Amino acid sequence: MKSSHRKSRSVYLYEEVYNYIQTRMERGEWKKGDKLPSIRELSSILQVHRLTVFKAYQQLKIDKKVTVKDKSGYYILDHSPLITLQTDDHIQNAFLHKSTLSEIHQIPVKFQFSQALIDPNLLPNRYFSEYVKKVFDLYPKVLGTYSTVQGDEELRETLANYFRKKHNLHVEPEELLITSGSQQAINLIAHSLIKPRDTVLMERPTYSAAIDIFRGQGANILTVDIYQNGYNMDIVEQLMKKHKPRLFYLNPTFHNPTGYTVPTEQRKQLVELAEKYKCLLVEDDPFHDIYFDKAPPAPLFTYDSSGYVMYISSYSKYVAPGLRIGVVASRQPLMKILLTAKSLADNGTPLLNQKMFLHYFTSERMQQHLEKLRIALQIRKEIMEDALSQSELKWVSPNGGLNLWVKLPSNIDSMALLSKCVEQSVSFVPGHICDSRNQLHSWIRLSYSFASEKDLKEGIEKLCYCLRTL
């Protein structure tokens, strides 16, 4: 962490120091009650200015992760997760995958508003049995055959044609990689392209698993706030120009967790900026088909002519979660790099899963399912909003996706509310989990897609009761 090398990024350098300390805490190397190195000592270790370390320590204090004792120094406060993943072995701790969202999902509750999954009762489970038999009739040796690393050629050709017709997105089958869901796609990209201390832009808030993945690679994460009308494009350009990020991970369509959608003009500008400043755009687009009014704008990939956009699409959410089918669209030479990473990860997504998905995806039943699903999800969204309408909570009603991004009253902390709600068998995602800065404590994400209509009403009533009595 040479200060001369980081001089142009001094405004954000304290975040690197902050992340360094937080990682040591999460690994169990520094525990509750331990004294942190002095400002002078840590600035010497990391070769940064003392003011940079001081600013990081102050932010840790604001976030209630450390406390300061007069004339003694900084000490670690209790930072235990809801469900501890730590062991007494520092080596094991270094390799444990820490995910607070996963811990929340493990809490057994009746009213599940934390999982952005679709109620299995809304999926075409009964029809899949027909396609299973069809696949075995067409491909009797499918269970005895590995897929290629890049994915089944027939499926890639089908998806290439679909993208051309649906999005006017011109991509060849050899520019597509089949993955085991979108999260694997993000993981492959991060492992292939990101090295420790590389700068990565991410939206604030954003998909919490992506934060975990990029932080796990040692990335220096800088944030871009997302609003109902998109981004402040002047700030995006400033960040790209000044910090030369390796990539910008973004979810511009029915954004998780906010539900916002970036307008067409900004999408075009983002591609122009990516080309100008040599910054790869990683476009995660799992909710494009889950819209309630009109279809959203075309993906950023549509406007890319120079290979500066990687496009991730997933069908795990709304077609067949059990099949775990995702796809990455990328130009060469980046596709070759991804193929190497995929071969090391699992040597190819199971062929049976790909063939089953292929024959359902191309069926007339698939389009009927999508139309019915959109209606069912819109109804559930409206039920949740109606139940919330008598409370002090505020939100922007999304035009698609699976979530509401809800603002709490200023005197309510999301973790305190969650603790009380869990007692009533209700769960949700606290906002700070979706923030790489670990802030946004007065926001929560409520997913309306998993609970039944009856449970939505009853669960939100319980949440509002907890809110009133907190």
JOCOR-V730225 format. One record per residue. PSI is psi in whole degrees, 0 to 359 (999 if undefined). D_LAST is the distance of its C-alpha to the last C-alpha in Angstrom with 1 decimal. Layout:
# JOCOR-V730225
psi:d_last
PSI:D_LAST
PSI:D_LAST
This chain:
# JOCOR-V730225
psi:d_last
60:44.1
129:47.0
327:46.1
323:49.2
331:48.3
6:44.8
320:45.8
350:45.2
25:41.6
331:40.7
326:37.8
1:36.1
328:37.7
332:34.8
325:32.8
318:35.5
316:35.1
311:31.4
324:31.9
314:34.6
316:32.4
319:29.5
317:32.1
322:33.4
315:30.0
328:29.3
352:32.8
7:32.1
325:34.9
121:32.7
174:30.1
130:27.3
345:29.1
145:32.1
131:33.6
157:34.1
151:37.7
161:38.5
317:38.5
315:42.3
314:42.5
325:40.2
328:41.8
318:45.1
314:44.0
354:42.7
52:45.3
169:43.0
150:42.8
325:40.8
329:38.8
315:37.6
318:36.4
316:34.8
321:32.9
316:31.6
320:30.6
321:28.7
321:26.8
323:26.0
316:24.7
320:22.5
5:21.1
37:20.4
339:23.2
162:25.5
156:25.8
135:28.9
131:30.8
130:33.4
17:36.9
318:35.8
197:34.2
137:31.2
146:29.5
132:27.4
176:23.8
121:22.3
26:22.3
138:22.3
172:21.4
321:19.3
116:22.8
138:25.5
4:28.7
155:30.5
178:33.7
356:35.8
115:38.3
328:38.0
315:40.4
317:38.4
325:35.1
335:36.9
1:37.5
137:34.3
110:32.6
120:29.1
104:26.7
326:23.0
317:22.9
322:25.2
319:23.0
320:20.1
334:22.7
350:23.8
122:20.5
110:21.6
159:19.4
321:20.6
95:18.9
98:20.2
9:19.2
338:19.9
121:23.7
62:25.8
162:28.4
136:30.1
122:30.0
334:33.3
345:34.1
357:34.6
156:37.1
57:40.9
318:41.1
326:44.0
338:46.2
331:45.9
325:48.1
319:50.9
332:50.6
312:50.6
320:54.0
319:55.3
317:54.5
328:56.3
319:59.3
326:59.5
73:58.8
340:60.1
17:59.9
324:56.4
344:55.0
16:57.9
132:57.4
149:55.2
159:53.9
161:55.1
319:52.6
340:52.1
161:51.5
128:53.6
320:56.1
319:55.9
318:52.2
323:52.4
318:55.1
315:53.0
324:50.0
317:52.2
320:53.6
314:50.2
322:48.9
315:52.1
320:51.9
314:48.1
2:47.4
37:50.9
109:50.1
107:53.3
142:53.0
155:55.5
325:54.9
353:55.7
12:52.8
141:50.2
125:48.7
129:47.0
168:44.0
70:41.8
168:38.9
329:37.5
323:35.8
322:39.2
314:40.6
317:38.2
318:38.9
317:42.7
314:42.6
314:40.6
331:43.0
325:46.0
343:45.4
129:42.9
160:44.0
134:42.0
0:41.3
143:42.1
133:40.0
131:37.9
138:36.2
151:33.0
158:30.7
113:27.3
178:25.2
181:27.4
118:27.9
326:26.4
326:29.4
323:31.8
313:30.1
317:30.6
310:34.2
323:35.3
324:33.7
335:35.4
359:38.7
19:38.1
148:37.7
108:36.8
123:34.1
146:34.0
149:31.7
116:32.3
140:29.5
137:29.7
176:29.1
328:29.5
19:33.2
222:33.7
164:34.4
103:35.8
334:39.2
319:40.5
319:37.9
314:38.8
319:42.4
316:41.8
317:40.1
318:42.8
317:45.5
320:44.3
354:42.8
58:45.0
148:42.3
320:43.6
166:41.5
109:38.7
125:36.5
155:35.0
77:33.7
356:34.8
115:34.6
57:31.3
139:29.8
115:27.3
355:24.4
334:24.7
359:27.4
156:29.5
127:33.3
131:35.7
162:38.6
315:42.2
319:43.5
327:41.1
316:42.0
317:45.6
321:44.8
318:42.9
320:46.0
316:48.2
322:46.2
317:46.1
319:49.9
318:50.4
11:48.4
47:49.0
121:45.4
132:44.7
122:42.1
103:40.4
110:39.2
121:36.8
64:37.0
348:35.5
15:34.3
325:37.4
357:38.3
73:34.9
155:35.1
337:34.5
276:36.8
159:39.5
145:40.2
173:38.9
161:41.3
152:43.6
158:42.6
326:43.4
331:46.0
327:48.0
2:48.8
123:49.7
0:53.4
7:53.4
26:51.3
12:48.2
131:45.7
131:44.6
125:43.1
125:40.9
144:40.4
146:38.9
11:39.3
323:37.1
312:34.1
1:36.0
295:39.4
91:39.3
326:36.7
340:38.9
336:41.8
63:39.9
123:42.2
171:41.7
142:44.3
130:44.9
126:47.3
145:49.0
165:52.4
152:54.7
4:54.8
328:51.1
322:51.5
321:53.9
318:51.4
322:48.7
322:51.3
316:51.9
320:48.2
319:47.9
326:51.0
333:49.5
307:46.2
4:47.5
19:50.9
137:49.8
139:47.3
132:48.6
321:51.4
315:50.5
318:47.0
317:48.7
321:51.3
315:48.9
316:46.7
311:49.9
338:51.2
320:48.0
326:47.2
3:50.6
160:50.5
328:50.1
326:47.4
314:45.2
323:45.3
318:44.5
315:41.6
316:40.2
316:40.6
322:38.8
318:36.0
317:35.3
314:35.1
318:32.8
324:30.4
320:30.4
316:29.6
323:26.6
315:25.4
326:25.8
315:24.0
316:20.9
321:21.2
319:21.7
329:18.6
344:16.5
337:18.5
0:16.6
181:13.4
2:13.2
150:14.0
146:17.5
164:20.2
122:24.0
120:25.5
157:27.8
8:31.3
183:31.3
199:29.9
1:27.1
155:23.8
137:21.4
110:20.2
133:17.0
126:15.7
160:12.0
151:11.3
338:12.7
5:9.8
129:7.9
134:9.6
323:10.9
323:11.4
319:8.0
319:7.1
316:10.5
317:10.2
322:7.7
323:9.9
327:13.0
334:12.4
12:12.8
39:15.8
137:14.6
155:15.6
179:16.1
116:17.6
144:15.7
327:17.9
338:19.2
334:21.1
12:23.1
119:24.0
342:26.9
356:25.7
38:22.4
221:20.4
45:18.7
349:15.2
21:13.8
152:15.6
153:15.5
126:18.5
121:18.5
126:21.9
3:23.2
342:26.5
320:25.9
152:24.1
167:26.2
319:25.9
315:24.6
330:22.0
311:20.9
310:20.1
318:18.5
319:16.5
325:15.1
318:14.3
320:12.1
317:10.5
324:9.9
315:8.6
322:5.9
318:5.4
329:5.8
2:3.8
999:0.0
